[in-house]
Amino acid sequence: MTTPTDLSNIKRCRRCGQRYDWRKSPSSTLKMTYCSSLCERADLGFTLEALLKFEPKRVAEEAPAAVE
């Protein structure tokens, strides 16, 4: 006897509607929502992985103004 496929791992992408196995999704943060990081970026405008790695530029500390 063959074992039926476990469909509990199959999700539908929120952006494109494609069915995918969420365990194999390359999106590391939104595996249960998007089939790929391309759909994640297209829907959100960015990927959460990129946002988590983002480091804002530090503003150079200005020298205190000289008191005249």
MIVEX-796246 format. One record per residue: residue number from 1; residue in three letters; x, y, z of N, C-alpha, C in turn. Coordinates in nm, 2 decimals, decimal comma, always signed. Layout:
MIVEX-796246
+------+-------+--------+--------+--------+--------+--------+--------+--------+--------+--------+
| seke | kolgu |    nxx |    nyy |    nzz |   caxx |   cayy |   cazz |    cxx |    cyy |    czz |
+------+-------+--------+--------+--------+--------+--------+--------+--------+--------+--------+
|  NUM |   ALA |      X |      Y |      Z |      X |      Y |      Z |      X |      Y |      Z |
...
+------+-------+--------+--------+--------+--------+--------+--------+--------+--------+--------+
END
This chain:
MIVEX-796246
+------+-------+--------+--------+--------+--------+--------+--------+--------+--------+--------+
| seke | kolgu |    nxx |    nyy |    nzz |   caxx |   cayy |   cazz |    cxx |    cyy |    czz |
+------+-------+--------+--------+--------+--------+--------+--------+--------+--------+--------+
|    1 |   MET |  +0,08 |  -0,12 |  +0,00 |  +0,00 |  +0,00 |  +0,00 |  +0,09 |  +0,12 |  +0,00 |
|    2 |   THR |  +0,04 |  +0,22 |  -0,07 |  +0,12 |  +0,35 |  -0,07 |  +0,05 |  +0,44 |  +0,03 |
|    3 |   THR |  +0,14 |  +0,52 |  +0,09 |  +0,09 |  +0,62 |  +0,19 |  +0,04 |  +0,74 |  +0,12 |
|    4 |   PRO |  -0,08 |  +0,79 |  +0,15 |  -0,13 |  +0,91 |  +0,09 |  -0,04 |  +1,03 |  +0,12 |
|    5 |   THR |  -0,03 |  +1,12 |  +0,03 |  +0,05 |  +1,24 |  +0,05 |  -0,01 |  +1,33 |  +0,17 |
|    6 |   ASP |  +0,07 |  +1,37 |  +0,25 |  +0,03 |  +1,46 |  +0,37 |  +0,01 |  +1,60 |  +0,31 |
|    7 |   LEU |  -0,12 |  +1,64 |  +0,30 |  -0,15 |  +1,77 |  +0,24 |  -0,14 |  +1,89 |  +0,35 |
|    8 |   SER |  -0,12 |  +1,85 |  +0,48 |  -0,11 |  +1,96 |  +0,58 |  +0,01 |  +2,05 |  +0,56 |
|    9 |   ASN |  +0,11 |  +2,00 |  +0,48 |  +0,23 |  +2,09 |  +0,46 |  +0,21 |  +2,17 |  +0,34 |
|   10 |   ILE |  +0,10 |  +2,16 |  +0,26 |  +0,08 |  +2,23 |  +0,14 |  +0,01 |  +2,36 |  +0,17 |
|   11 |   LYS |  +0,06 |  +2,47 |  +0,14 |  +0,00 |  +2,60 |  +0,16 |  -0,02 |  +2,67 |  +0,03 |
|   12 |   ARG |  -0,09 |  +2,78 |  +0,02 |  -0,11 |  +2,86 |  -0,10 |  -0,05 |  +3,00 |  -0,07 |
|   13 |   CYS |  +0,04 |  +3,04 |  -0,16 |  +0,11 |  +3,17 |  -0,15 |  +0,01 |  +3,28 |  -0,15 |
|   14 |   ARG |  +0,03 |  +3,37 |  -0,06 |  -0,06 |  +3,49 |  -0,04 |  -0,05 |  +3,58 |  -0,16 |
|   15 |   ARG |  +0,06 |  +3,59 |  -0,22 |  +0,09 |  +3,68 |  -0,34 |  +0,04 |  +3,62 |  -0,47 |
|   16 |   CYS |  +0,09 |  +3,51 |  -0,51 |  +0,07 |  +3,45 |  -0,64 |  -0,03 |  +3,34 |  -0,65 |
|   17 |   GLY |  -0,07 |  +3,28 |  -0,53 |  -0,17 |  +3,18 |  -0,53 |  -0,11 |  +3,04 |  -0,56 |
|   18 |   GLN |  +0,02 |  +3,03 |  -0,58 |  +0,08 |  +2,90 |  -0,61 |  +0,08 |  +2,81 |  -0,49 |
|   19 |   ARG |  +0,06 |  +2,68 |  -0,51 |  +0,07 |  +2,59 |  -0,40 |  +0,21 |  +2,55 |  -0,38 |
|   20 |   TYR |  +0,25 |  +2,54 |  -0,25 |  +0,39 |  +2,50 |  -0,22 |  +0,40 |  +2,43 |  -0,08 |
|   21 |   ASP |  +0,50 |  +2,36 |  -0,07 |  +0,53 |  +2,29 |  +0,06 |  +0,61 |  +2,39 |  +0,15 |
|   22 |   TRP |  +0,54 |  +2,44 |  +0,25 |  +0,60 |  +2,55 |  +0,33 |  +0,74 |  +2,51 |  +0,39 |
|   23 |   ARG |  +0,76 |  +2,38 |  +0,41 |  +0,89 |  +2,34 |  +0,47 |  +1,01 |  +2,36 |  +0,37 |
|   24 |   LYS |  +0,98 |  +2,37 |  +0,25 |  +1,08 |  +2,39 |  +0,14 |  +1,09 |  +2,54 |  +0,10 |
|   25 |   SER |  +1,01 |  +2,63 |  +0,15 |  +1,01 |  +2,76 |  +0,11 |  +1,14 |  +2,83 |  +0,15 |
|   26 |   PRO |  +1,20 |  +2,90 |  +0,05 |  +1,33 |  +2,97 |  +0,08 |  +1,31 |  +3,10 |  +0,17 |
|   27 |   SER |  +1,19 |  +3,14 |  +0,19 |  +1,16 |  +3,25 |  +0,27 |  +1,18 |  +3,21 |  +0,42 |
|   28 |   SER |  +1,28 |  +3,26 |  +0,48 |  +1,32 |  +3,21 |  +0,61 |  +1,22 |  +3,26 |  +0,72 |
|   29 |   THR |  +1,16 |  +3,37 |  +0,70 |  +1,07 |  +3,43 |  +0,81 |  +0,92 |  +3,41 |  +0,78 |
|   30 |   LEU |  +0,88 |  +3,40 |  +0,66 |  +0,74 |  +3,39 |  +0,63 |  +0,71 |  +3,27 |  +0,55 |
|   31 |   LYS |  +0,76 |  +3,15 |  +0,60 |  +0,74 |  +3,03 |  +0,53 |  +0,59 |  +2,99 |  +0,51 |
|   32 |   MET |  +0,51 |  +3,03 |  +0,60 |  +0,37 |  +2,99 |  +0,60 |  +0,28 |  +3,09 |  +0,52 |
|   33 |   THR |  +0,34 |  +3,20 |  +0,46 |  +0,27 |  +3,30 |  +0,39 |  +0,31 |  +3,31 |  +0,24 |
|   34 |   TYR |  +0,44 |  +3,30 |  +0,21 |  +0,49 |  +3,32 |  +0,08 |  +0,57 |  +3,20 |  +0,03 |
|   35 |   CYS |  +0,55 |  +3,17 |  -0,10 |  +0,62 |  +3,06 |  -0,16 |  +0,77 |  +3,09 |  -0,18 |
|   36 |   SER |  +0,81 |  +3,22 |  -0,19 |  +0,95 |  +3,25 |  -0,22 |  +0,97 |  +3,39 |  -0,17 |
|   37 |   SER |  +1,10 |  +3,43 |  -0,16 |  +1,14 |  +3,56 |  -0,11 |  +1,10 |  +3,66 |  -0,22 |
|   38 |   LEU |  +1,09 |  +3,62 |  -0,35 |  +1,04 |  +3,72 |  -0,45 |  +0,90 |  +3,76 |  -0,43 |
|   39 |   CYS |  +0,81 |  +3,67 |  -0,39 |  +0,67 |  +3,70 |  -0,36 |  +0,66 |  +3,78 |  -0,23 |
|   40 |   GLU |  +0,75 |  +3,75 |  -0,13 |  +0,75 |  +3,83 |  -0,01 |  +0,79 |  +3,97 |  -0,04 |
|   41 |   ARG |  +0,89 |  +3,99 |  -0,12 |  +0,94 |  +4,13 |  -0,15 |  +0,83 |  +4,20 |  -0,24 |
|   42 |   ALA |  +0,77 |  +4,13 |  -0,33 |  +0,68 |  +4,20 |  -0,42 |  +0,55 |  +4,24 |  -0,34 |
|   43 |   ASP |  +0,51 |  +4,16 |  -0,24 |  +0,39 |  +4,20 |  -0,16 |  +0,42 |  +4,30 |  -0,06 |
|   44 |   LEU |  +0,54 |  +4,29 |  +0,01 |  +0,57 |  +4,38 |  +0,12 |  +0,65 |  +4,50 |  +0,08 |
|   45 |   GLY |  +0,73 |  +4,49 |  -0,03 |  +0,82 |  +4,59 |  -0,07 |  +0,96 |  +4,57 |  -0,02 |
|   46 |   PHE |  +0,98 |  +4,47 |  +0,07 |  +1,11 |  +4,43 |  +0,12 |  +1,09 |  +4,29 |  +0,18 |
|   47 |   THR |  +1,20 |  +4,22 |  +0,21 |  +1,20 |  +4,09 |  +0,28 |  +1,23 |  +4,12 |  +0,42 |
|   48 |   LEU |  +1,17 |  +4,04 |  +0,51 |  +1,19 |  +4,05 |  +0,65 |  +1,34 |  +4,02 |  +0,68 |
|   49 |   GLU |  +1,39 |  +3,92 |  +0,61 |  +1,53 |  +3,89 |  +0,63 |  +1,63 |  +4,01 |  +0,61 |
|   50 |   ALA |  +1,60 |  +4,08 |  +0,50 |  +1,68 |  +4,20 |  +0,47 |  +1,66 |  +4,31 |  +0,58 |
|   51 |   LEU |  +1,53 |  +4,32 |  +0,63 |  +1,51 |  +4,42 |  +0,73 |  +1,58 |  +4,38 |  +0,86 |
|   52 |   LEU |  +1,58 |  +4,25 |  +0,89 |  +1,65 |  +4,21 |  +1,02 |  +1,80 |  +4,23 |  +1,01 |
|   53 |   LYS |  +1,86 |  +4,23 |  +0,89 |  +2,00 |  +4,24 |  +0,87 |  +2,04 |  +4,39 |  +0,85 |
|   54 |   PHE |  +1,94 |  +4,48 |  +0,83 |  +1,97 |  +4,62 |  +0,80 |  +2,03 |  +4,69 |  +0,92 |
|   55 |   GLU |  +2,14 |  +4,76 |  +0,89 |  +2,20 |  +4,84 |  +1,00 |  +2,20 |  +4,98 |  +0,95 |
|   56 |   PRO |  +2,13 |  +5,07 |  +1,02 |  +2,12 |  +5,21 |  +0,98 |  +2,26 |  +5,28 |  +0,99 |
|   57 |   LYS |  +2,28 |  +5,37 |  +0,90 |  +2,41 |  +5,45 |  +0,91 |  +2,41 |  +5,53 |  +1,03 |
|   58 |   ARG |  +2,52 |  +5,53 |  +1,10 |  +2,53 |  +5,61 |  +1,22 |  +2,56 |  +5,75 |  +1,18 |
|   59 |   VAL |  +2,49 |  +5,84 |  +1,25 |  +2,51 |  +5,98 |  +1,22 |  +2,64 |  +6,02 |  +1,29 |
|   60 |   ALA |  +2,73 |  +6,09 |  +1,22 |  +2,86 |  +6,13 |  +1,28 |  +2,83 |  +6,23 |  +1,39 |
|   61 |   GLU |  +2,89 |  +6,21 |  +1,50 |  +2,87 |  +6,30 |  +1,61 |  +2,93 |  +6,43 |  +1,58 |
|   62 |   GLU |  +2,85 |  +6,54 |  +1,59 |  +2,91 |  +6,67 |  +1,56 |  +2,98 |  +6,72 |  +1,69 |
|   63 |   ALA |  +3,09 |  +6,80 |  +1,66 |  +3,16 |  +6,86 |  +1,77 |  +3,08 |  +6,96 |  +1,83 |
|   64 |   PRO |  +3,08 |  +6,97 |  +1,97 |  +3,00 |  +7,08 |  +2,03 |  +3,03 |  +7,21 |  +1,98 |
|   65 |   ALA |  +2,93 |  +7,29 |  +1,97 |  +2,95 |  +7,43 |  +1,91 |  +3,03 |  +7,51 |  +2,01 |
|   66 |   ALA |  +3,12 |  +7,59 |  +1,95 |  +3,21 |  +7,67 |  +2,04 |  +3,13 |  +7,79 |  +2,09 |
|   67 |   VAL |  +3,15 |  +7,81 |  +2,22 |  +3,07 |  +7,92 |  +2,28 |  +3,16 |  +8,05 |  +2,26 |
|   68 |   GLU |  +3,09 |  +8,15 |  +2,20 |  +3,17 |  +8,27 |  +2,18 |  +3,14 |  +8,38 |  +2,28 |
+------+-------+--------+--------+--------+--------+--------+--------+--------+--------+--------+
END
